[in-house]
Amino acid sequence: MSRRRILLGSLFHETHSFVDEETTLADFTIRKGAELLARRGDGSTIDGFLEVAETEDWEVLPTIDYGALPAGTVAHTVFERFLAEFDAGLRAALADGGLDGIWLALHGAMVTTACLDPEGALLAHIRSVPGCETLPIFAVFDLHANFTASMAQHANALVAYRENPHTDARESAVRSARLLAKSLASGERPRMLSCNAPVIWPPTGTGTADRPMRDLEALARGIEQENPAIWVASVVGGYSFSDVPEAGVAFAIAFTGPEAPAREALERLTATAIELRESGLPAEWDIDGAVAEILRSPGGPYIVVEPADNIGGGAPGDATSVLRAFLRHGVENCAVAIADPAAVAAMAGARPGETRKLSIGGKGSAIAEGPVEIEASFVSASDGEFALEDLNSHLAAAQGSHFSMGPCAVVEVAGVTVLLSSRKTPPFDLGQLRSQGIEPETLKAIGVKAAVAHRRAYDKIAKGSFTVATPGPCTSRITGLPYKRLRRPVFPLD
């Protein structure tokens, strides 16, 4: 029996509609052909697929992998180039022996300057290619996708991560690939139904250890167990910073057999989301109150979580509110990381202990607080490369086992250690700090620019954690965002 031939591709970006920067081709890491196969062992979702492909003895035909850190709206020319390269690989594979299936690694919350639903457009395009009308199309996608009817219409089974922090991204890819194997072995072709609930939550409200997501995930697992014809029920927390009609909470079911049970399951999930809608709006500390409480508390480290500058949500990672609070209250033996290539460059050639006047952060968002102008003492510099300590983190799932912060400088500012990087770096791995000589366990307080995904790394060392309200583009107070395209009515806006 000839080996099954499976096409592989990946498109990964979480797009923030309310930041000014445009994400261009230069912001993407692009892997082609055999470079995708080389991701085996790097902890990514593609690695998870390749594990199943090995077990199943599939012939994997790699096309293209485009991925970038969360940021502003993507230039549409990037998507056009991706689609052209993917299409060329698809048609070449069809012409040279045909295909038995397609597997994709997606995010699900990309927005371009000319398209509100690139993932849906990609899937629709695949279906339009002669020979792909009934080809099994399976994929994994991020829990923070904005799920659309087009995505459901043109795929057999799209499988969401189940955990936030996304410790199961690779595992979800394995689950998705195994469902593809099940489909190929049985000849069954699942189809999808989805619905968008009249609810949108900020990322801080979508941690799966807490309500409402904990309850929704439990309900989805129960639905899968009750009915074997439901292959997978995905709970989509949504991404509230994309200004698209489908932003927010959604549910997607892949099933065989009659539609009625799938529709009933969607209705149960939607009703539960509506019932629990208030619990998706978590309370946050006043930053001065949080820092004062830390100073009164013994030991450390205490984590000051700043979701408004959530790097993993597309913020610039250079807000200065936490640094200002540490300075204002005289906190010592503490650290914060700020993405600021200009400040890194301003320390070029400095000797240890040398002091220079710096303008730190505050350059990337008009909403956040501005730069801190201060004397800084140089500690060290590096190329910013580091190996991840945890290959089950969301950073590994998206970026692989190594990450580059770009040129970095560590400086001391009135007792506060500041890691200045040239590239914004999601705080999802303690190797980020340790690679720069900063030992996080020894600190009194650490500023973290995240919403939930940092917990995988920081909860295990934290004496306590304070999520604070600060100005910034990833604010949890989403009722103040200038939505123009979001479906209405939707809680909490209406």
N, C-alpha and C positions, 0 to 999 in steps of 0.2 A: 504494500500500500504506500502510495507517495505521501510525503510529508505535507502537512497543512501549511499553507502559505498565508502569513498574517502581516498586514501592513502596519507600521508603527509611526506615529507622529505625536507632536506635543506643542501646545500653545498655552502660555501661562502668564497672565497679567491681571492684577486687581487694580482697577482704575478708579481714582479719586476725582470726581467731577468738580470739586470745589477748591482745588489748588490751581494756581496759575500756570505751573510748568507743563510743558507738553513732553510726552515720552516719545523719543525718537529712536531710530534704528540703532544709534550708538549706545543706547541704554540697554539693549538686549544682548544676552548671551545666546549665540546661535551655534548649534551643533548640527552637523550634516552627516548622513550616511553612517559609516562605521563608528563615528563619534558617539552616536546614540547607543550602539551596542557596548561601547566602552564604559557606559554608566553602570554596568553590572557590578554590584558590591558597594555602590556609593550611598546607599540609603534612600535613594530617590524613589518616586512613584514608578519611573521607568525601570529602575532596578527590580521593583516588585513584579512588574509585568514580565521582565526577562527571566526571573526565577521560574515562573509558571511556564513560560515558553520552553525553557530547558527541560522541565519535567514532562511536558507534553510532546517534546521533540518537534516543535514547530520550526519552520523556516521563517525567520523574521526578516522582513524587508523594510529597513529603516528609511525614513524620508527626511524629515526636518524637525528640529526642536528649537522653538523660540521661547525664551523666558526672560523676564525682567522683574526687578523689585517693584512693589506697589508704588504708584506715583500718579501723575496727572494723565489727562486724556492722551491716548496713543494716536500719533500721526497715522492717518488712514493708509498712507503709502506703505507703512510697515506691514499692515494686515494684507494689503494687496500683494506685496512681495512674498509673504509667508504662503498665501493661498496659491500663488503661481508656482512656487517651488514644491509645495505639497502636491498640487495637481500634476505636475510633471512626474513626480515619483509614483503617484497613483496610476497614471495612464501607462507609464513604462512597465509597472508590475502587472497590470491587466494584460498588456500586449505580450509580455514575456512569461507565459505560463499561467496567468490568471491569479485570482485571490480566493481564499476561503473565508477571510474575515478582516476586519480593521479594528485596531485598538488604539485609543488616544489617551494621552494625559492632558487634562484641561484644568483651568482654574474655574472659569464660568462667570467672572465679573469683569470682563474686558469691555471697554467702550472706546471707539475711535472717533476721530473728528467727523466721520461720515456714516458711522454704523453704531447703533445702540446694542446690537446683539451679534458680535462677530462669531461666537461659538455656534449659535443657531444658523448663521449664514454659512459657516464651514460645513456643518452637518447637512444642510440643505443642498449645498454644492456637491458634496459627495454623492448624495442620492440622485442628483441630476446627471451624473456621469454614466454613460452606457456600460452596463455590466455591474453597476452598484445598486440597482433598484431594490434588490432583496438581500444584498450582502449583509451578514451580521456586523453591526457597528456597536461596539462596547467601549466604555471609557470610564475613567475615574475623574472626579471633580471635587473642588474645595467646598467645604461646608458653608463658606461665605460667598458662594456664587449667587447671582441673581438669575433664577431659573426661569426659562421662557417656554412657551408652548411650542415654538419652533425646535428647541432642543429636544423636547419629548417626541415630537412628531417624526423626526428624522433619525432617531436612534432606537436600538433595541433595548439597551440597558445602560444607563448612566448611573454610576455608583458614587455616592457622596462619602467623604470622611464622616466618622461618627463621633470623633473626639475633638474638643477644643479646650486646651491646646491640642494641636493636630499631631498627636503622638502616633496615630494610626494611619497616617497618609499612605505609607508604603503597604501596610496591611490591607488597606482599602483597595489599593491597586491590585494586590494579589487576589482579593475577593472578586473584583471585577473581571480579572483575567480567567479565574476559575469558572465564572459564570459563562464566559465565552467558550471555554472548553466544554462545559455542560451542554451548551447550545449545539456545538459542533458534533458532539458525541450522540446526542439524542435526536438531532434534526429539528428540535423545537426552536421557534423564533419568538422570543418575548416581544411585546410592544409596550409603549409607555403612555401613561396619563400623568398629568401634573395639575396643580392649582396653586394660585398665589393668594395667601391669606390677607385680609385687610389689616395687616399688622406690619410694622417695621421697628426693629430694635437696633440700638447702637451695638458695636462689637462687644462692649463691656457687659451687655446683657445676654451674650450667647455662649458663655462658658458652660460646658456640658456637665460639670460637677454640681451645678446649681439649677434651681428652677429659673425659667420654664423649660430650658433645653433638656435637662435631665428627665423630666416627665415625658416630653415628646419623644426622645430617643427610646425610652422604655416602652412607650406605646407602639412605636414603629417595630421594635423587636417582637413584641407580642403579636402584632399583625402578621409578621412573617411566619411566626410559629403556628398561628391559627390556620393558615391557608398556604399549602405548598405551591399553589399556582401563582402566588405572589413571590417572585424571585428575590426582589429587594424593595424595601420601602425607605426612601431617603428623606431625612429631615434637613431642610436647607435654612440655616440661620439668616442668610442674606447679607448683603453688604450695603449699609445705609448711606455710604458716601458716593455711590454711583447714582447720578440723576437719570434714571431710566424708569419706564413704566413698571417693570417687574421687580424693582428693588425691594428687599425685605424678605419676610418669611414665606417659604414655599415648601411644597411637598411633591415628591415624584415617585411613582411606582412603576416597576417593570413587572409584567405579568403575562401569563398565558391563560387561555380559556376566556369565559365571558367577562365583560367590562364591569358588570354590576358590583361584584365584590371590591374591585379596585376603586370604583367611585365611592363606595360606602366607606372604605378605609380613608380616602382623602377627606371625606366629610368629617370623620371622627377626629383626624389629626387637626383639621382646620378649626373645629369647634373647641378643641383643647387649647390651641394657640390663642384663640379669642378669650377663652375663660382665664388664661394665665397672662394676659397681655401686660398687666401692670407690673408683674414680677420681672419683665425684661427691661425695666428702667431702674438700674441699681443706684443707690445713694452714693455720693462721693464726699470726701472730706474737703473742708476748707484747708488750703495748703499751710497756712500759718498755724492752724490748730493741729494739723498732723505733725508738723516739725516740732512744735512745742511738746506734744505728747511723746515723741521719740526722745527728746532731750530729758524728759522725766523718767523714761523707762531704762532699766538696766540692760547691759549687754548689747548685742547686735549680731548680724546686721539687720536693720529695718529697711524695707523696700518702699520707696516712694514712687508709686506707679502713676505715670502721666499719660492717660489715654488720649488727650487732646493732641499730643505730638507723637502718636502711635506710628512708628516707622513701618510696622507690618501692615498698617492700614493706609499707607500712602502719604503720610505727613513728612515734612522735610527732615525731621530729626535734629533740628537746631534751635528749638525753643529754649528760652532761658529762665522760665519761671522757677524751676526747681533749683537751679544754680543760684538764682537771686534769693530764694528762701533760705538756702543753706548759708549764704553770706550774711543775710539779714539777721539770722538767729545765731550766728557765730558757731555753726556746727563744724567740728573738726573731725579728722579721720573719716571722711566721707568721699564719695566719688560720683561723677556723672559723665556720661559720654555725649559729645555734641559733634554733629557732622558739620565741618566748616573748613573746606579746603583753603580758603584765604588765610585763616588763622594758622593752619599748619604751615603754609608757605611763609608766613611772617616769622616763624621760629626757625627757618632754615639756617643751618650753620651755627646754631646756638650751642654753647658749652653747658654741661651740667651745672646748675645753680645760677646761670645767667638770667637776668631779669629783663623783660621787654614789655612795652606797652602793647596790649592786645585788644582787639575788638572781637569778642567771642559770641558767635551764634546770632540768632534773631534776624537773619537775612532772608529766610525762605518763605515766610508767611506774613501777610499784612495783618492777619487776625491775632497772631501770637505777639508776646512781648519782644521788644527789639534787642539789639546787641548789648552786651555788658562790656563796658570800657574799663579796663583794669590792668594793673601790673601783674604779670605772670612770670613765675620762675620755671625755667626749663628743667625737665627731669630726663626725658629720653625721646628718641625718635626711632621709627621702624618703617618697613615697607607695608605693614598692616596685614600681612598674610597670616592666617592661622588655621590650624586643623580643628575641626569640631570635636568636642569631647563626647557628644551624644548623637548617634546616627538615627535616633528615633524622634528627633526634634523636627519642628516644622521647617526650620532653616535647612536641615539636611534633606528633607523631602523635596524642597523646592530647588535648592542650590547644590546639593551634593556634600561631600565630606570635607571640603575646604572652602574658605571664603576669603575674599580680599577686601579690606577696608580702605585700600589705597594708602598712600603715604600718611603716617600718623605722627602725632607729637603728644607726649604726656607732659602736662604742666601743673604746677601748684598755684592756686589762687586763694590767698588768705586762708590757708588750711584745707582747702577743698582740692582734691585731685580731679583734674579734668582730662579725659581722653578725647583728643581732637582727631577726627578722622576725615579723610577726603571723600569717602563714600559712606552714605548713611548705612547703618548696619543694624538689622533687627536684633534686639537683645534676647536672643533665644538660646544662647550657649555661653557658659562661663569661660570657655576658651577665649572669647573676645577680650575679657579683662586680663586673664592670666597671661595671655601672649604678650601683653604690654607691661608685665611686671606688677600688676595690681592684683592682690590676693583678696577676693571678695569676702571670704569668711572672716577676715580680720577687721572689717570696716564697721563703723557705727551705723552708717546709712548709705544707701545706693539709690540714685535716681534712675528710673527705668522708663523708657519711652515705648510703652506697649499698652495693650488692653487686657488680654488673657493669655496669649501664647507664651509669654515669659515665664509662666508659672512652672512649666516643666523644668526649667533650669534653676529658678530662684527659690521656689517654695522649699526645696530640700535644705537650703542654707539659712532661710530667713527666720529671724526671731519674731517678726511681725511684718504686716504689709498694710500700706495705706494708699488707697486709690484716691487721687486728688483732682479737684476741678480746677482747670487752668484754661486760659484762652488758647485756641488752636484749631486747626482745620478738622481734626478728628474728635471734636467735642462729643460727649455723650448727650448733650442737650440738642438733639437733632431737630427739635421743633423750630429752631432758629435758622436752619439751613435754607438757602434760596432754591428749593426744588421748583423746576419748571415742567418736568415730564412725568413725575411720579403719579401713579394711579391714585385716584381719590374716590371716596373717603378712605383714609388709612389712619390707624392709631399709631402714635399719639398726636398726629398733626390735626386730626379732626375729632 
